[in-house]
Amino acid sequence: MTDIQTFTHEQFGTIRTTTDTSGEAWFVAADICAAIGLSNTTVVMHRVDADEKSKLNLPPRGDAWWVNELSLIHISEPTRQAE
């Protein structure tokens, strides 16, 4: 992964993102969940396919779940918000 970029939006809050060596975008799962009102990132991550997520170091707190764009779309579908 390359440098972490932070995007802030008044409605959705702060979302951290990065790109891997092939140019694919990755997003911090906890940021996505918070932005759409899902309170339990761990439960959400159980529904994400293994090839659509990765656990990587996020200083200073340590490991965090990252999801790719396809997972971002799946997590944010209205049916997922019934959690």
Contacts in CASP RR format, 6 or more apart in sequence:
PFRMAT RR
TARGET T0000
AUTHOR 0000-0000-0000
METHOD contacts of the structure
MODEL  1
MTDIQTFTHEQFGTIRTTTDTSGEAWFVAADICAAIGLSNTTVVMHRVDA
DEKSKLNLPPRGDAWWVNELSLIHISEPTRQAE
1 18 0 8 1.000
1 19 0 8 1.000
1 20 0 8 1.000
1 26 0 8 1.000
1 56 0 8 1.000
1 66 0 8 1.000
2 18 0 8 1.000
2 19 0 8 1.000
2 20 0 8 1.000
2 21 0 8 1.000
3 18 0 8 1.000
4 16 0 8 1.000
4 17 0 8 1.000
4 18 0 8 1.000
4 58 0 8 1.000
5 16 0 8 1.000
5 17 0 8 1.000
5 18 0 8 1.000
6 14 0 8 1.000
6 15 0 8 1.000
6 16 0 8 1.000
6 17 0 8 1.000
7 14 0 8 1.000
7 15 0 8 1.000
7 16 0 8 1.000
7 17 0 8 1.000
8 14 0 8 1.000
8 15 0 8 1.000
9 15 0 8 1.000
12 35 0 8 1.000
12 36 0 8 1.000
13 31 0 8 1.000
13 34 0 8 1.000
13 35 0 8 1.000
14 31 0 8 1.000
15 27 0 8 1.000
15 28 0 8 1.000
15 31 0 8 1.000
15 32 0 8 1.000
15 35 0 8 1.000
16 27 0 8 1.000
16 28 0 8 1.000
16 31 0 8 1.000
16 58 0 8 1.000
17 25 0 8 1.000
17 26 0 8 1.000
17 27 0 8 1.000
17 28 0 8 1.000
18 25 0 8 1.000
18 26 0 8 1.000
18 66 0 8 1.000
19 25 0 8 1.000
19 26 0 8 1.000
20 26 0 8 1.000
24 68 0 8 1.000
24 69 0 8 1.000
25 68 0 8 1.000
25 69 0 8 1.000
26 54 0 8 1.000
26 66 0 8 1.000
26 67 0 8 1.000
26 68 0 8 1.000
27 66 0 8 1.000
27 67 0 8 1.000
27 68 0 8 1.000
27 69 0 8 1.000
27 72 0 8 1.000
28 58 0 8 1.000
28 64 0 8 1.000
28 65 0 8 1.000
28 66 0 8 1.000
29 41 0 8 1.000
29 44 0 8 1.000
29 45 0 8 1.000
29 48 0 8 1.000
29 53 0 8 1.000
29 64 0 8 1.000
29 65 0 8 1.000
29 66 0 8 1.000
29 67 0 8 1.000
29 71 0 8 1.000
29 75 0 8 1.000
30 41 0 8 1.000
30 64 0 8 1.000
30 65 0 8 1.000
32 67 0 8 1.000
32 72 0 8 1.000
32 75 0 8 1.000
32 76 0 8 1.000
33 39 0 8 1.000
33 40 0 8 1.000
33 41 0 8 1.000
33 44 0 8 1.000
33 75 0 8 1.000
36 75 0 8 1.000
36 76 0 8 1.000
36 81 0 8 1.000
37 81 0 8 1.000
38 44 0 8 1.000
38 75 0 8 1.000
38 80 0 8 1.000
38 81 0 8 1.000
38 83 0 8 1.000
39 83 0 8 1.000
40 83 0 8 1.000
41 65 0 8 1.000
43 83 0 8 1.000
44 75 0 8 1.000
44 80 0 8 1.000
44 83 0 8 1.000
45 53 0 8 1.000
45 65 0 8 1.000
47 74 0 8 1.000
47 80 0 8 1.000
48 67 0 8 1.000
48 71 0 8 1.000
48 74 0 8 1.000
48 75 0 8 1.000
49 71 0 8 1.000
52 67 0 8 1.000
52 68 0 8 1.000
52 70 0 8 1.000
52 71 0 8 1.000
52 74 0 8 1.000
53 65 0 8 1.000
53 66 0 8 1.000
53 67 0 8 1.000
53 68 0 8 1.000
53 71 0 8 1.000
54 65 0 8 1.000
54 66 0 8 1.000
55 63 0 8 1.000
55 64 0 8 1.000
55 65 0 8 1.000
55 66 0 8 1.000
56 63 0 8 1.000
56 64 0 8 1.000
56 66 0 8 1.000
57 63 0 8 1.000
57 64 0 8 1.000
58 64 0 8 1.000
67 75 0 8 1.000
74 80 0 8 1.000
END
